[in-house]
């Protein structure tokens, strides 16, 4: 019985650490009870706070949107590279030869 009481008391340590990290103390208390107070304390200690995770996510989304460029023949690429991509599509069977020739004529007329 004293071991059970000690186990529950030590399970409060991850809960206290979770409060400082902005995480659920009740959830981490139960994780400490079910797994191990020491293991739960180590895990919650190394986890970043939710605010840091959100900031990292926002930075990644912003970087991805800055680096994103449209794909396909409607891009602002030079017509020669677009014709080369269209040839690849024609060779793979994704478009017909007639579609390739029509789009190639349209692109080359822009030059």
HELIX and SHEET records of a PDB file:
HELIX    1   1 UNK A    2  UNK A   21  1                                  20    
HELIX    2   2 UNK A   25  UNK A   34  1                                  10    
HELIX    3   3 UNK A   37  UNK A   46  1                                  10    
HELIX    4   4 UNK A   50  UNK A   67  1                                  18    
HELIX    5   5 UNK A   79  UNK A   92  1                                  14    
HELIX    6   6 UNK A   97  UNK A  109  1                                  13    
END                                                                             
